[in-house]
Amino acid sequence: MDKNKLKKLRKFWVLFLTILVLSAYIVPYLFLNNFKTINGAFLYWTIFALAAIFSTIKITKYWRE
C-alpha cells in the first residue's frame, strides 16, 4: 500500500475512533438522560458496540509484519 494512502487512512481511523470514544460519553449523558426507561441507552450501546467491533476488524485488516 502506498505510504501516502496509508497515512490518510491512519488519520481517518484516528479521527473516527476519537469521535466514537467521545460519543460513548456525550450521547448517554447529554442526549439520553431524559428517558425514563433504558431502551434508548440500550439501543445506543448496541450500535456503539457494533461500530467498535466493525472498526477494529477493519483496522486490523491492514496490519502486516
C-alpha positions as a Markdown table, in Angstrom:
| # | Residue | x | y | z |
|---|---|---|---|---|
| 1 | Met | 0.0 | 0.0 | 0.0 |
| 2 | Asp | 1.2 | 3.5 | -0.8 |
| 3 | Lys | 2.6 | 5.4 | 2.1 |
| 4 | Asn | 0.6 | 8.5 | 1.4 |
| 5 | Lys | -2.6 | 6.5 | 1.2 |
| 6 | Leu | -1.7 | 4.6 | 4.4 |
| 7 | Lys | -1.1 | 8.0 | 6.2 |
| 8 | Lys | -4.5 | 9.3 | 5.1 |
| 9 | Leu | -6.2 | 6.0 | 6.2 |
| 10 | Arg | -4.4 | 6.2 | 9.6 |
| 11 | Lys | -5.6 | 9.8 | 10.1 |
| 12 | Phe | -9.2 | 8.8 | 9.2 |
| 13 | Trp | -9.2 | 5.9 | 11.7 |
| 14 | Val | -7.7 | 8.0 | 14.5 |
| 15 | Leu | -10.4 | 10.7 | 13.9 |
| 16 | Phe | -13.2 | 8.1 | 13.7 |
| 17 | Leu | -12.1 | 6.3 | 16.9 |
| 18 | Thr | -11.8 | 9.6 | 18.7 |
| 19 | Ile | -15.3 | 10.6 | 17.7 |
| 20 | Leu | -16.6 | 7.1 | 18.6 |
| 21 | Val | -15.0 | 7.2 | 22.1 |
| 22 | Leu | -16.2 | 10.8 | 22.7 |
| 23 | Ser | -19.7 | 9.8 | 21.7 |
| 24 | Ala | -19.6 | 7.0 | 24.3 |
| 25 | Tyr | -19.6 | 9.7 | 27.0 |
| 26 | Ile | -21.5 | 12.5 | 25.3 |
| 27 | Val | -24.6 | 10.7 | 23.9 |
| 28 | Pro | -25.7 | 8.8 | 27.0 |
| 29 | Tyr | -25.1 | 11.7 | 29.5 |
| 30 | Leu | -26.4 | 14.6 | 27.3 |
| 31 | Phe | -28.9 | 13.2 | 24.9 |
| 32 | Leu | -30.3 | 10.1 | 26.6 |
| 33 | Asn | -30.5 | 11.4 | 30.2 |
| 34 | Asn | -34.2 | 12.4 | 29.9 |
| 35 | Phe | -35.5 | 8.9 | 29.1 |
| 36 | Lys | -37.2 | 7.2 | 32.0 |
| 37 | Thr | -36.6 | 3.7 | 30.5 |
| 38 | Ile | -33.3 | 2.2 | 29.5 |
| 39 | Asn | -34.4 | 1.4 | 25.9 |
| 40 | Gly | -32.7 | 4.4 | 24.4 |
| 41 | Ala | -29.4 | 3.7 | 26.1 |
| 42 | Phe | -29.6 | 0.0 | 25.3 |
| 43 | Leu | -30.1 | 0.8 | 21.6 |
| 44 | Tyr | -27.2 | 3.3 | 21.6 |
| 45 | Trp | -24.8 | 0.9 | 23.4 |
| 46 | Thr | -25.7 | -1.8 | 20.9 |
| 47 | Ile | -25.0 | 0.4 | 17.9 |
| 48 | Phe | -21.8 | 1.7 | 19.7 |
| 49 | Ala | -20.6 | -1.9 | 20.2 |
| 50 | Leu | -21.2 | -2.9 | 16.6 |
| 51 | Ala | -19.4 | 0.2 | 15.4 |
| 52 | Ala | -16.4 | -0.5 | 17.7 |
| 53 | Ile | -16.3 | -4.2 | 16.6 |
| 54 | Phe | -16.5 | -3.3 | 12.9 |
| 55 | Ser | -13.8 | -0.6 | 13.1 |
| 56 | Thr | -11.5 | -2.9 | 15.0 |
| 57 | Ile | -11.9 | -5.6 | 12.3 |
| 58 | Lys | -11.3 | -3.0 | 9.5 |
| 59 | Ile | -8.2 | -1.6 | 11.3 |
| 60 | Thr | -6.6 | -5.0 | 11.9 |
| 61 | Lys | -7.1 | -5.9 | 8.3 |
| 62 | Tyr | -4.2 | -3.6 | 7.3 |
| 63 | Trp | -1.7 | -5.0 | 9.8 |
| 64 | Arg | 1.3 | -6.8 | 8.4 |
| 65 | Glu | 4.6 | -8.0 | 9.6 |
